[in-house]
Amino acid sequence: MKRLGLRLHLAGRLFARDGSRLALALSGDVAENSMAWADIPDGPGPSCLENAPCQSLQLLFLRTVFPHSGPEMGLRILLTGGQGFVGQHLKARLKDRIPGHVLLEDPMDIRDRAAVERFVKDEKPDACLHLAAVSSVARAKAENTEAWTVNLDGTLILAETFETHAPQASFVFVSTAEIYGASFSSGQPLDESAVIAPVNAYASSKAAADLAIGNLSQEGLHGLRLRSFTQAGTAQDEEAILPFLAAQVARIEAGQQAPAITVGHPDAGFDITDVRDACDAYIDALALPQPLPNGTALNICSGVTRSVRSMARDLLEVAGISASLEVDATIPCPSGLPSMRGNPAAARQALGWTPRIPWHETLVTVLNDWRYRIRP
């Protein structure tokens, strides 16, 4: 926002996740008639989406910062990978958090430089949320060339296009904690300074892209790298660890499976964040009162490690049923790593972000999703 010549001061969070309090001051280049303070009372009440004064302030902010977008439009966001698991949740959160935004989506292949350049030049995005990827360890292993061309080449083409044709725009690259790889063997929660040491094709291709965004950011790209740890939520593939367990619990509950949960690595540990919380972090990165230094990397994680065994136990407790835990060593670990745990302190400091959704609520949400999905 500094790049747009604004002197903008925010107290609290403009795009508040809970809608409880909003304070905004605009001055200087923003408008001759500056706005003082607007205060929405603390305590329980309607969300900002349902609160007319709060919503009006959000729209005023967006129209002031992005005047080219038109009187009824706000932030023009290019979202890649919007049809995926995280992308669908992110679109829903954007509607709640940034009313009036313009979502730019296109079925273009991000490896097609001409198509990407044409789209960016025509649509003039203010920001990019780049999720598109071959995002499965198993798929990246089976389709190695595809993983590298999408995850690295496509990311480079997109970032270079923004650097050239939308130099004022923010570029938020959703990276992955998988890039730390062998560094997790320390057993300590890793921060962003941990050595990048990927152990599979997916992690390697994402690590290369992460480093490339860091390099381009030194040359002028307004890039941020959000290194997401494991996420969980509705509409997620059974390949992911929590849905893998929840699907079995739902089938046991429905009498479709014997009362035994089969796992490959019961002691493998995961740092899991509810996908809705992760999406809030991505949006927070777009709603900062002052931009972070170009190339900033942030871990998006809970800081808590949960074993496969404990997650299975927690799901059974939510369902109110009993089942044994059986080990089948032929079942691969989704990450291929014995344990993952991150340090979220930098994201908390830079974004004012911390996971808000209780673990129990995530369990209930995912289990209910699978109860519905396995119905005949």
PEDA-V486430 format. One record per residue. RES is the residue in one small letter. PHI is phi in whole degrees, -180 to 180 (none if undefined). OMEGA is omega in degrees with one decimal (none if undefined). NEAR is the number of other ideal C-beta (glycine too) atoms within 8 Angstrom. Layout:
<<RES & PHI & OMEGA & NEAR> <RES & PHI & OMEGA & NEAR>>
This chain:
<<m & none & 172.9 & 10> <k & -60 & -178.5 & 7> <r & -64 & -178.2 & 7> <l & -90 & 176.5 & 7> <g & 74 & -179.1 & 5> <l & -100 & 167.2 & 11> <r & -109 & -171.8 & 7> <l & -116 & -178.5 & 9> <h & -125 & 178.3 & 8> <l & -117 & 171.0 & 10> <a & -110 & -172.3 & 7> <g & 77 & -176.3 & 8> <r & -119 & 179.8 & 10> <l & -62 & -179.1 & 12> <f & -95 & -172.8 & 11> <a & -64 & -179.4 & 12> <r & -71 & -178.6 & 8> <d & -101 & 177.6 & 5> <g & 67 & -171.0 & 14> <s & -82 & -175.1 & 8> <r & -150 & -180.0 & 9> <l & -142 & 175.7 & 14> <a & -138 & -172.5 & 10> <l & -136 & 173.6 & 12> <a & -131 & 177.1 & 11> <l & -117 & -179.6 & 11> <s & -153 & 173.0 & 7> <g & 64 & -173.6 & 6> <d & -70 & -174.4 & 5> <v & -69 & -177.0 & 10> <a & -163 & 177.5 & 7> <e & -68 & 178.4 & 3> <n & -94 & -175.3 & 4> <s & -72 & -178.3 & 10> <m & -102 & -178.3 & 9> <a & -86 & -173.6 & 5> <w & -114 & 172.6 & 7> <a & -123 & -173.6 & 10> <d & -123 & 175.9 & 7> <i & -103 & -169.7 & 11> <p & -55 & 175.8 & 6> <d & -72 & 173.0 & 4> <g & 102 & -177.0 & 5> <p & -65 & -179.6 & 2> <g & 167 & -177.6 & 7> <p & -66 & 176.3 & 6> <s & -70 & -179.3 & 8> <c & -60 & 179.6 & 12> <l & -62 & -177.6 & 10> <e & -100 & -174.7 & 6> <n & -106 & -173.1 & 12> <a & -59 & 179.0 & 5> <p & -61 & -179.8 & 8> <c & -64 & -179.1 & 12> <q & -64 & 179.5 & 11> <s & -63 & 178.6 & 8> <l & -65 & 177.7 & 12> <q & -60 & -178.1 & 15> <l & -66 & 177.6 & 11> <l & -61 & 178.8 & 9> <f & -59 & -177.4 & 11> <l & -63 & -178.7 & 15> <r & -69 & -179.7 & 12> <t & -73 & -177.2 & 11> <v & -75 & -177.5 & 11> <f & -124 & -174.0 & 12> <p & -66 & -177.5 & 6> <h & -72 & -174.2 & 5> <s & -80 & 177.9 & 12> <g & 101 & -172.2 & 5> <p & -66 & -177.4 & 4> <e & -111 & -176.3 & 4> <m & -122 & 179.4 & 12> <g & -123 & -176.4 & 14> <l & -61 & 179.1 & 14> <r & -94 & -172.1 & 15> <i & -112 & 170.3 & 16> <l & -87 & 178.4 & 13> <l & -112 & 173.0 & 15> <t & -101 & -178.3 & 11> <g & 74 & -175.7 & 11> <g & -70 & 179.9 & 12> <q & -91 & -179.7 & 5> <g & -82 & -178.8 & 10> <f & -55 & -178.9 & 11> <v & -69 & -177.6 & 13> <g & -59 & 179.2 & 12> <q & -65 & 177.6 & 11> <h & -68 & -178.7 & 14> <l & -65 & 178.4 & 15> <k & -63 & 178.2 & 11> <a & -65 & 179.8 & 9> <r & -69 & 177.6 & 12> <l & -61 & 178.6 & 13> <k & -62 & -179.9 & 9> <d & -75 & -170.5 & 8> <r & -88 & -176.9 & 10> <i & -129 & 177.9 & 15> <p & -62 & 179.5 & 10> <g & 91 & 178.7 & 10> <h & -71 & 176.8 & 12> <v & -109 & -179.5 & 9> <l & -89 & 179.9 & 9> <l & -103 & 176.7 & 11> <e & -131 & 180.0 & 7> <d & -153 & -179.5 & 5> <p & -75 & -177.7 & 3> <m & -61 & 173.1 & 8> <d & -82 & -176.0 & 6> <i & -67 & 175.3 & 12> <r & -86 & 179.4 & 9> <d & -92 & -173.9 & 9> <r & -59 & -177.9 & 8> <a & -62 & -179.6 & 6> <a & -67 & 179.6 & 9> <v & -65 & -179.7 & 13> <e & -63 & 179.6 & 11> <r & -62 & -178.5 & 8> <f & -64 & -177.6 & 12> <v & -65 & 179.2 & 14> <k & -65 & -178.2 & 8> <d & -75 & -171.3 & 6> <e & -91 & 177.1 & 9> <k & 50 & -179.7 & 9> <p & -67 & 174.2 & 13> <d & -89 & -176.7 & 12> <a & -159 & 175.0 & 13> <c & -130 & 169.8 & 15> <l & -110 & -172.0 & 13> <h & -99 & 178.7 & 13> <l & -107 & -171.7 & 13> <a & -54 & -177.6 & 9> <a & -171 & 160.9 & 9> <v & -82 & -164.1 & 12> <s & -105 & -179.9 & 7> <s & -118 & 177.1 & 9> <v & -60 & -178.3 & 13> <a & -66 & -179.2 & 8> <r & -67 & 179.2 & 11> <a & -63 & 177.2 & 16> <k & -69 & -178.6 & 10> <a & -76 & -177.3 & 6> <e & -124 & -172.0 & 9> <n & -59 & -179.0 & 9> <t & -64 & 178.1 & 6> <e & -60 & -179.5 & 9> <a & -61 & -178.3 & 14> <w & -71 & -178.2 & 12> <t & -71 & 178.0 & 10> <v & -78 & -171.6 & 14> <n & -70 & 179.8 & 16> <l & -100 & -174.8 & 12> <d & -62 & -179.6 & 10> <g & -63 & 178.4 & 13> <t & -64 & 178.3 & 14> <l & -62 & 180.0 & 10> <i & -61 & -179.0 & 13> <l & -64 & -178.0 & 13> <a & -66 & 179.1 & 16> <e & -64 & 177.8 & 9> <t & -66 & 177.4 & 13> <f & -65 & -179.6 & 15> <e & -61 & -176.9 & 10> <t & -88 & -169.7 & 7> <h & -107 & 175.6 & 8> <a & -141 & -172.2 & 11> <p & -64 & 179.9 & 9> <q & -85 & -171.1 & 7> <a & -80 & 172.1 & 11> <s & -85 & -179.5 & 11> <f & -124 & -178.5 & 14> <v & -100 & -179.4 & 14> <f & -98 & 178.0 & 14> <v & -87 & 180.0 & 12> <s & -91 & -177.5 & 13> <t & -145 & 176.1 & 11> <a & -70 & 177.8 & 14> <e & -58 & -177.4 & 13> <i & -65 & 179.0 & 13> <y & -73 & 172.5 & 15> <g & 43 & -174.9 & 14> <a & -61 & 179.5 & 8> <s & -64 & 178.6 & 11> <f & -67 & -179.1 & 13> <s & -65 & 177.3 & 6> <s & -66 & -178.2 & 6> <g & 79 & -179.4 & 5> <q & -99 & 173.5 & 5> <p & -66 & -174.4 & 7> <l & -89 & 170.6 & 13> <d & -101 & -172.1 & 10> <e & -71 & 178.5 & 8> <s & -87 & -178.9 & 3> <a & -61 & -179.8 & 8> <v & -65 & 175.6 & 6> <i & -81 & -173.9 & 11> <a & -144 & -175.0 & 8> <p & -63 & -176.4 & 12> <v & -121 & 177.7 & 8> <n & -149 & -174.8 & 12> <a & -64 & 179.1 & 11> <y & -60 & -178.1 & 17> <a & -63 & -179.1 & 14> <s & -66 & -179.5 & 9> <s & -68 & 177.7 & 15> <k & -72 & 177.5 & 15> <a & -64 & 178.7 & 12> <a & -62 & 178.8 & 11> <a & -67 & 178.2 & 14> <d & -59 & 179.2 & 15> <l & -66 & 178.8 & 9> <a & -64 & 177.4 & 12> <i & -64 & 176.4 & 17> <g & -61 & 179.5 & 12> <n & -69 & 179.4 & 8> <l & -63 & 179.6 & 13> <s & -67 & 174.8 & 12> <q & -74 & -177.5 & 7> <e & -101 & 176.0 & 7> <g & 132 & 177.1 & 8> <l & -65 & 177.4 & 13> <h & -87 & -172.2 & 13> <g & -97 & 170.9 & 14> <l & -127 & 179.1 & 14> <r & -116 & -179.4 & 13> <l & -105 & -175.0 & 15> <r & -91 & -173.5 & 16> <s & -83 & 172.0 & 12> <f & -87 & -176.2 & 15> <t & -58 & 178.0 & 14> <q & -119 & -179.9 & 14> <a & -144 & 179.1 & 14> <g & 176 & -179.0 & 14> <t & -73 & 175.7 & 7> <a & 65 & 179.6 & 7> <q & -95 & 179.1 & 14> <d & -63 & 179.8 & 7> <e & -68 & 178.1 & 7> <e & -65 & 178.8 & 8> <a & -73 & -167.2 & 12> <i & -66 & -176.8 & 12> <l & -69 & 174.0 & 14> <p & -62 & 177.5 & 15> <f & -58 & 178.9 & 11> <l & -76 & -177.3 & 14> <a & -64 & 179.2 & 14> <a & -62 & 179.1 & 12> <q & -68 & 178.5 & 11> <v & -63 & 179.5 & 17> <a & -63 & 179.7 & 14> <r & -70 & 176.2 & 10> <i & -62 & -179.7 & 16> <e & -60 & -177.3 & 9> <a & -88 & -179.4 & 9> <g & 77 & -179.4 & 5> <q & -94 & -177.6 & 6> <q & -148 & 175.8 & 8> <a & -60 & -175.8 & 4> <p & -73 & 177.7 & 8> <a & -150 & 176.0 & 10> <i & -98 & -178.7 & 13> <t & -100 & -179.8 & 8> <v & -133 & 179.1 & 14> <g & -94 & -174.4 & 10> <h & -139 & -172.8 & 9> <p & -63 & -177.0 & 10> <d & -99 & 175.7 & 8> <a & -63 & -175.7 & 13> <g & -114 & -178.7 & 12> <f & -132 & 172.5 & 15> <d & -98 & -170.2 & 16> <i & -109 & 175.0 & 15> <t & -120 & 173.7 & 15> <d & -60 & -176.0 & 14> <v & -59 & 179.0 & 13> <r & -68 & 175.2 & 10> <d & -67 & 179.4 & 11> <a & -61 & 178.6 & 13> <c & -63 & 176.0 & 13> <d & -62 & 178.0 & 13> <a & -64 & 179.5 & 14> <y & -63 & -180.0 & 14> <i & -71 & 176.4 & 14> <d & -56 & -179.8 & 13> <a & -65 & 177.4 & 14> <l & -89 & -170.5 & 13> <a & -109 & -178.2 & 10> <l & -75 & 177.2 & 10> <p & -66 & 174.9 & 7> <q & -133 & -179.0 & 6> <p & -66 & 174.0 & 9> <l & -77 & 175.8 & 9> <p & -55 & 179.7 & 5> <n & -54 & 177.8 & 10> <g & 88 & -179.6 & 12> <t & -54 & 176.0 & 9> <a & -112 & -178.3 & 12> <l & -136 & 172.9 & 15> <n & -80 & 174.8 & 15> <i & -108 & -171.7 & 14> <c & -156 & 179.4 & 14> <s & -96 & -175.0 & 10> <g & 83 & -178.9 & 9> <v & -121 & 176.3 & 7> <t & -98 & 178.1 & 9> <r & -124 & 179.1 & 11> <s & -78 & 176.5 & 11> <v & -60 & 179.7 & 14> <r & -60 & -177.8 & 10> <s & -69 & 178.3 & 8> <m & -66 & 177.2 & 14> <a & -62 & 178.5 & 14> <r & -62 & -179.5 & 8> <d & -64 & 179.7 & 12> <l & -67 & 177.3 & 13> <l & -63 & 178.3 & 12> <e & -65 & 177.6 & 7> <v & -62 & -178.8 & 10> <a & -75 & -178.9 & 11> <g & 74 & -180.0 & 4> <i & -130 & 177.9 & 9> <s & -116 & 176.4 & 4> <a & -163 & 176.8 & 10> <s & -86 & 177.4 & 6> <l & -115 & -179.3 & 10> <e & -112 & -176.6 & 8> <v & -107 & 173.8 & 8> <d & -124 & -173.3 & 8> <a & -64 & 179.3 & 5> <t & -79 & 178.1 & 5> <i & -78 & -177.3 & 9> <p & -73 & 173.1 & 7> <c & -74 & -176.6 & 10> <p & -53 & -178.1 & 10> <s & -98 & -175.4 & 10> <g & 77 & -178.5 & 8> <l & -116 & -177.5 & 11> <p & -68 & -179.1 & 9> <s & -164 & 179.8 & 10> <m & -133 & 175.7 & 14> <r & -152 & -178.1 & 13> <g & -114 & 175.1 & 15> <n & -107 & -176.4 & 10> <p & -89 & -171.9 & 14> <a & -60 & -177.1 & 7> <a & -66 & 178.0 & 11> <a & -66 & 177.6 & 15> <r & -62 & -178.5 & 10> <q & -73 & -173.6 & 6> <a & -79 & -173.9 & 9> <l & -107 & -171.3 & 11> <g & 69 & -173.5 & 6> <w & -105 & 169.6 & 10> <t & -152 & 178.2 & 6> <p & -57 & -175.6 & 8> <r & -113 & -173.8 & 6> <i & -83 & -178.3 & 8> <p & -62 & 179.5 & 5> <w & -56 & -179.7 & 7> <h & -60 & 179.5 & 8> <e & -66 & 176.5 & 9> <t & -63 & 178.5 & 14> <l & -59 & -179.3 & 13> <v & -62 & -178.7 & 9> <t & -61 & -177.7 & 11> <v & -70 & 179.2 & 15> <l & -65 & 177.9 & 14> <n & -62 & 177.1 & 8> <d & -60 & -179.3 & 14> <w & -77 & 172.7 & 13> <r & -58 & 179.2 & 11> <y & -71 & -173.5 & 7> <r & -71 & -177.2 & 8> <i & -92 & 179.0 & 10> <r & -62 & 180.0 & 6> <p & -61 & none & 1>>
